[in-house]
Amino acid sequence: MKAKVASPAFTRFILISGSLYLCLYLIYQFIVKKYTYYDQQFIGQIIHSADYVLQFFGFQTFKSIQAVDFQVVGVDGSNGVWIGSNCNAIKLFGLFSVFIVAYPGAVKHKLWF
């Protein structure tokens, strides 16, 4: 059975996801990336969450949170992991959200994502 690439549902998905991704990309490039405060706050939350989870499992941890793109979390005795603005997953969260919104189906089934 051949898939219908030009089906109306596929075309709608491509148009909606492309438009939403373009909007989110522009917001990220001209607001979030330009004013790094938002990026740094999000990275700080990632560091605090990772530190909490590691301590919950009994690890001795360290973290360094600074305002100038130097944020590290790690287990004592290691070098730790640096989380920078390029690897904080904001773009991936946005892309995932775009696909959930653009995928056909009822909104009530998408809300739990």
C-alpha positions as CSV (number, residue, x, y, z in Angstrom):
1,M,0.0,0.0,0.0
2,K,1.5,3.3,-1.0
3,A,1.3,6.3,1.3
4,K,-0.4,9.4,0.0
5,V,2.2,12.1,0.3
6,A,-0.1,14.8,-1.2
7,S,-3.0,14.0,1.0
8,P,-4.8,17.0,2.6
9,A,-3.9,15.9,6.1
10,F,-0.2,15.7,5.3
11,T,-0.3,19.1,3.5
12,R,-2.1,20.6,6.5
13,F,0.5,19.1,8.9
14,I,3.4,20.4,6.9
15,L,1.9,23.9,6.6
16,I,1.0,24.2,10.3
17,S,4.2,22.7,11.6
18,G,6.3,24.8,9.2
19,S,4.5,28.0,10.2
20,L,4.7,27.4,13.9
21,Y,8.3,26.3,13.8
22,L,9.2,29.5,11.8
23,C,7.4,31.6,14.5
24,L,9.2,29.9,17.4
25,Y,12.5,30.1,15.6
26,L,12.1,33.8,15.1
27,I,11.1,34.3,18.7
28,Y,14.1,32.3,19.8
29,Q,16.6,34.2,17.5
30,F,15.3,37.7,18.2
31,I,14.2,37.5,21.8
32,V,15.5,34.6,23.8
33,K,19.0,34.4,22.2
34,K,19.4,38.2,22.1
35,Y,18.4,38.6,25.8
36,T,20.3,35.8,27.3
37,Y,18.6,36.3,30.7
38,Y,15.9,33.8,29.7
39,D,18.4,31.2,28.5
40,Q,20.4,31.5,31.7
41,Q,17.3,31.2,33.9
42,F,16.2,28.1,32.1
43,I,19.7,26.6,32.3
44,G,19.7,27.4,36.1
45,Q,16.5,25.4,36.5
46,I,18.0,22.5,34.6
47,I,21.1,22.6,36.9
48,H,18.9,22.7,40.1
49,S,16.7,19.8,38.8
50,A,19.7,17.6,37.9
51,D,21.4,18.4,41.2
52,Y,18.2,17.4,43.1
53,V,17.8,14.1,41.2
54,L,21.5,13.2,41.7
55,Q,21.2,14.0,45.4
56,F,18.0,12.0,45.7
57,F,19.9,8.9,44.4
58,G,22.7,9.5,47.1
59,F,25.4,11.2,45.0
60,Q,27.5,14.0,46.5
61,T,27.2,16.8,43.9
62,F,28.5,20.2,43.1
63,K,27.1,23.0,40.9
64,S,28.2,26.3,39.7
65,I,25.6,28.8,38.5
66,Q,26.8,32.1,37.2
67,A,25.2,34.8,35.1
68,V,27.8,34.6,32.4
69,D,27.2,31.3,30.6
70,F,29.2,29.2,32.9
71,Q,26.9,26.7,34.5
72,V,28.1,23.3,35.7
73,V,26.6,20.4,37.6
74,G,28.4,17.2,38.5
75,V,29.2,14.4,40.9
76,D,32.1,15.0,43.3
77,G,35.3,13.7,41.9
78,S,34.3,14.4,38.3
79,N,34.7,17.3,36.0
80,G,31.0,17.9,35.8
81,V,28.8,18.8,32.8
82,W,28.7,22.3,31.4
83,I,25.2,23.2,30.1
84,G,25.4,26.1,27.6
85,S,22.8,27.9,25.7
86,N,23.2,25.7,22.6
87,C,22.4,22.5,24.5
88,N,19.6,23.4,26.9
89,A,16.9,21.8,24.8
90,I,14.7,24.9,24.4
91,K,14.7,24.3,20.6
92,L,13.8,20.7,21.0
93,F,11.0,21.5,23.4
94,G,9.7,23.9,20.8
95,L,10.0,21.4,18.0
96,F,8.2,18.7,20.0
97,S,5.4,21.2,20.9
98,V,5.0,22.2,17.2
99,F,4.6,18.5,16.1
100,I,2.1,17.9,18.9
101,V,0.0,20.9,17.9
102,A,0.2,20.2,14.1
103,Y,-0.6,16.5,14.3
104,P,-4.2,15.8,13.4
105,G,-6.5,14.8,16.3
106,A,-8.6,16.2,19.0
107,V,-7.1,18.8,21.3
108,K,-8.2,17.0,24.4
109,H,-6.0,14.0,23.5
110,K,-3.0,16.3,22.9
111,L,-3.2,18.3,26.2
112,W,-1.4,15.7,28.3
113,F,1.7,16.0,26.1
